[in-house]
Amino acid sequence: MTSSAVTTGSNPESIFLANLAQIDRLIALIARRHALNPSDAEDFRAWAHEKIIDCDYAVIRKFGGRSSLSTYLTTVLVNLFRDYRNARWGRWRPSAEAKRRGPIGIRLEELIYRDGHPLREAVQILQAIGAPLSDADLLRLAAVLPVRRGHNEVSLENVEATSIAVHPNLEHEADDMLALEKLLHSAVASLPAEDALIMRMRFWSGMSVADIARTLRVEQKPLYRRLDGIQADLRAALESRGVDRTRAIEILGDATTR
């Protein structure tokens, strides 16, 4: 269908039907890019069709021929998906880190923190709809996303050094604080991805064990034992980096007692 055919009084319904297969291909591409599950993809398809048909195909009648119809429809559908997402889930804004990681990072963040899926379930959803990443890759991705609680989010970039306990008698307290923070970040990063996510929730977001259990949809009592094991691994990692045992215990000691 040429742009001239659209702008010289062509029936907009005929134009819609003639281009329906292309519209559906574009919808499928957008749904796949944003990792929608089949149910949501079909919901978006029906919603987009309805919006295009609204007001006697106003979207098609607005086409001015300044680009190809294909380019115009692509732009329309991308904007419609943004509207659909806002209407369905509210004006959720992905974190800077999620955007940096691309559509899969954004979708993983949405599944966990917006939609409330347990981490393992979010991983399964993404893989079921074709995300080309392994369990381990997706868990590592989750571990670098900022923990979000409601509309608030805490990122590692915004962590204050005062969130780490430091012995008050150190001669170079500020330098030591920074060094310990770097060591702790490095030690946490060396953990398995899900353990790292748990410790980031505990340390840098100040979440209670109960809140972490609810977020990850795991049992609370086993999580206490798991935290004990993670902290033991972190103490060993800190000691291997030159932090004496007393200091390592001091840094990690209150993480499971808040």
Summary of the structure (lengths in Angstrom):
residues: 258
radius of gyration: 24.7
end to end distance: 65.2
largest distance: 82.6
contacts: 719
relative contact order: 0.07
helix: 69%
strand: 2%
